[in-house]
Amino acid sequence: MCGGEWRLAKQACSKKPCANYALRCARPQNLRKRTCTSAWCCTRARTSPPRRSRWRGRCRSSRNCRGLGNCWDTTCSCWAGQTRPIPHLIAARRETPQKWQLSVWLARALLQGGNPSTALSHLLEAQEAAPADPELLYLVGKAYSQLATQAQAQLLGRARESAYAYLAIAEDHDFNGRAEEALEAYRKALEINEALPDAWLALGDLERNRGQHRAALDAYRRALEVRAASGTLLLRCGEALLALGLASEALPYLESAAATKPALAGVDSALGKALLDLERFAQARTVLAQALEGSSDEQRRMRIHYQLARASRKLGDVEAEREHLREFSALRAKLTAEDK
């Protein structure tokens, strides 16, 4: 086509059925006698993606557009990176709001045009009609990812030396497995602003993964100073104290974590281990049995079976001890085979 600007004109069409409003080119001499292929005047063409053709990888309806992006199909190569179809899609969506696929095409066009916030609103509206559509779920994740990338770029551009900028850098290093760089960035963030509980928690997790349980415990306790006690923080403190061999000090933290958030993963197994170390075997076996029922992680289940075998041996239940040891050996063999 001519490449001129499109506009809405209240004109009729010889085709049936036709819409009240037809999209016309600003240069009428380039129209082909009001045909739907060039003027997009029929309702069907405005609410359905055009058929594909083998003509240079473009769709049939855009054969004359010379790559200007006048077709509806957002996957077609004829308008890759262009935003020209967006007004067409908005008009079609207003006329037929029940067509949630139009929202998907419009959101894809907006994402390619670098507008994830508007695209996300259309995607969330379309999700009400098709909550399990895989393309919708993919595009929603892509929109959130673009929003996060834009927000981080703005943060680093406008407040490069702020604590939150270093926190964002540290989280990026941590996500990509660069532990040393993440530790340094977390420490810089906390030097600027010590009232960042998320930074203290992440710093403690990194120190725990390095085997530095004392440093991890100090970080968790600093997080408790700047944030109201949460189940996760109490559990982390209890686990760090257990790793240091201080079961009597760990028990209050673990009991508080279990009371604050009973469904927290790992709290029952840690509490059972603390009771086991304190030689409260009957109570430990009860807590560990509950933890085994509520755990689906095979690594955690293997550890619980081993602790249950210890408790059963101390209580003189030989049969239960053998059963838990068999389960422990089977899970260890399975996990070892998967690692190989």
Residue pairs with C-beta under 8 A, 6 or more apart in sequence:
1 25
1 30
1 38
1 64
1 65
1 66
1 68
1 70
2 25
2 26
2 27
2 30
3 66
3 68
4 25
4 26
4 27
4 30
5 26
6 23
6 24
6 25
6 26
6 70
6 84
6 87
6 88
7 23
7 24
7 26
8 21
8 22
8 23
8 24
8 91
9 21
9 22
9 23
9 24
10 20
10 21
11 22
11 24
11 34
11 41
12 18
12 22
13 19
13 22
13 34
13 36
13 39
13 41
13 42
14 34
15 34
15 35
15 36
15 41
15 42
17 42
17 43
17 44
18 41
18 42
18 43
19 41
19 42
19 43
19 46
19 95
21 91
22 34
22 39
22 40
22 41
23 39
23 40
23 41
23 46
23 88
23 91
24 31
24 39
25 31
25 38
25 39
30 38
31 38
31 39
32 38
32 39
34 41
36 42
36 45
37 60
37 61
37 63
37 64
38 64
40 46
40 61
40 88
43 95
45 61
45 72
46 72
46 88
46 91
46 92
46 95
47 92
47 95
47 96
47 99
47 102
48 72
49 59
49 72
49 73
49 105
50 59
50 60
50 61
50 62
50 71
50 72
50 73
50 76
51 59
51 60
51 61
52 59
52 60
52 73
52 76
53 59
53 60
53 63
55 63
57 76
57 77
57 78
58 65
58 67
58 71
58 76
58 77
58 78
59 71
59 73
59 76
59 78
61 70
61 71
61 72
62 69
62 70
62 71
62 76
62 78
62 79
65 71
65 78
65 79
67 78
67 79
68 78
68 79
68 82
68 84
69 78
69 79
69 80
69 82
69 83
69 84
69 85
70 78
70 79
70 84
70 85
71 78
71 79
71 85
72 85
72 88
72 89
72 105
73 105
74 85
74 105
74 108
74 109
74 112
75 108
79 85
80 112
81 112
83 109
83 112
83 113
85 109
86 106
86 109
86 110
86 113
89 102
89 105
89 106
89 109
90 106
92 99
92 102
93 99
93 102
93 103
93 106
96 102
100 125
100 126
100 129
100 130
101 126
103 122
103 123
103 125
103 126
104 122
104 123
104 126
104 133
104 135
104 136
104 139
106 119
106 122
107 119
107 120
107 122
107 123
107 126
107 139
107 143
108 119
108 139
110 116
110 118
110 119
110 122
111 119
111 139
111 142
111 143
111 146
114 146
116 142
116 143
116 144
116 146
116 147
116 150
117 143
117 147
119 139
119 143
120 140
120 143
120 144
120 147
123 136
123 139
123 140
123 143
124 140
126 133
126 136
127 133
127 136
127 140
130 136
152 168
152 172
155 162
155 164
155 165
155 168
156 165
156 168
156 169
159 165
161 192
162 192
163 189
163 190
163 192
163 193
163 196
163 199
164 189
166 185
166 186
166 188
166 189
166 192
167 185
167 186
167 189
167 196
167 198
167 199
169 185
170 181
170 182
170 183
170 184
170 185
170 186
170 189
170 199
170 202
171 182
171 202
173 179
173 181
173 182
173 185
174 182
174 202
174 206
179 206
179 209
179 210
182 202
182 206
183 203
183 206
183 207
186 199
186 202
186 203
186 206
187 203
189 196
189 199
190 196
190 199
190 200
190 203
194 222
194 226
195 226
196 226
197 223
197 226
197 227
197 233
200 219
200 220
200 222
200 223
200 226
201 219
201 220
201 223
201 232
201 233
201 236
203 219
204 215
204 216
204 217
204 218
204 219
204 220
204 223
204 236
204 240
205 216
205 236
207 213
207 215
207 216
207 219
208 216
208 236
208 239
208 240
208 243
213 240
213 243
213 244
214 240
214 244
216 236
216 240
217 237
217 240
217 241
217 244
220 233
220 236
220 237
220 240
221 237
223 233
224 233
224 234
224 237
227 233
229 256
229 260
230 260
230 261
231 257
231 260
231 261
231 264
231 267
232 257
232 261
232 264
234 253
234 254
234 256
234 257
234 260
235 253
235 254
235 257
235 264
235 266
235 267
235 270
237 250
237 253
238 250
238 251
238 253
238 254
238 257
238 270
238 271
238 274
239 250
239 266
239 270
240 250
241 247
241 249
241 250
241 253
242 250
242 270
242 273
242 274
242 277
247 273
247 274
247 277
247 278
248 278
250 270
250 274
251 271
251 274
251 275
251 278
254 267
254 270
254 271
254 274
255 271
257 264
257 267
257 271
258 264
258 267
258 268
258 271
261 267
263 294
265 295
265 297
265 300
266 300
268 287
268 288
268 290
268 291
268 294
268 295
269 288
269 291
269 295
269 300
269 303
269 304
269 307
271 287
271 291
272 284
272 285
272 287
272 288
272 291
272 304
272 307
272 311
273 284
273 307
275 281
275 283
275 284
275 287
276 284
276 288
276 307
276 310
276 311
279 314
281 311
281 314
281 315
282 311
282 315
284 307
284 311
285 308
285 311
285 312
285 315
288 304
288 307
288 308
288 311
289 308
291 300
291 304
292 301
292 304
292 305
292 308
295 301
295 304
298 331
298 334
298 335
299 335
301 327
301 331
302 328
302 331
302 332
302 335
305 324
305 325
305 327
305 328
305 331
306 324
306 325
306 328
308 320
308 324
309 320
309 321
309 324
309 325
309 328
312 318
312 320
312 321
312 324
313 321
